[in-house]
Amino acid sequence: MGSTASTLSKIPDVETLMQETGFTPAHMVRLYDRFKALDKERKGHLCPQDFGAIKELAENPIGDRIVGAFFSQGQETLDFHSFVRILAHFRPVDKDRPRDPNVPEPINSRSNKLKFAFQLYDQDKDGKISRAELLQIIWQVLRAMLEMQVTEEQLESIADRTIQEADLDRDEAISFDEFRKSLEKVNIDHKMSIRFLR
């Protein structure tokens, strides 16, 4: 317990950060240690290339998109507080949390998890997943999963079917609302979780 308190005392405004993200003191210590391990040059911040040390991201076909989601447009570095806020999206939803309309929706709410996932697809940040964006991610994932070439026709067929099923307003793109609707029955907590936080 002494080392937990010692580590927590090194994190500025840790109480507010824990309240905002829902992380426990033990989680904060693990996240702080992980941040320091990724920050090999002890700069106090991370760059996209620092995430290369995470094996699971290196092996993930969309690992570059996941890393990119940590950095907002034009942002080149990530401090510890931002790192923790992003990772809070991967905490399980607290189903027992009372809903208070005066309190902002928690970072790990279903809606915020879906917004985070949506941005992995919406690479040009225009609020829609275009056919081209969908084709690109399908190609990345299928190539990695199948370890073989997928024909252009097969990719286009998958993208067209996906858009056809999700595109309710028939504008040939998937908006966030359409994305959310298409994933209504998906267990987002299961899909968006980090093992070491359980």
ZIDA-V620911 format. One line per field, one symbol per residue. psi: psi as a letter, one per 30 degrees, with the letter a starting at -180 (. if undefined). A space follows every 10 residues. Layout:
psi=???
This chain:
psi=eeeeeeeeff jkheeeeeee fgkleeeeee eeeeeeeeie ghfglkleff fffjeeeefk fgeeeeeeff klkfkflkle eeeeeefffg kkkjffkkjj ffklklegle eeeeeeeeff eifghggljl eeeeeeeeee eeeeefhlkk leeeeeeeee eeeeefiegh ggljleeeee efgegkjeee eilkeff.
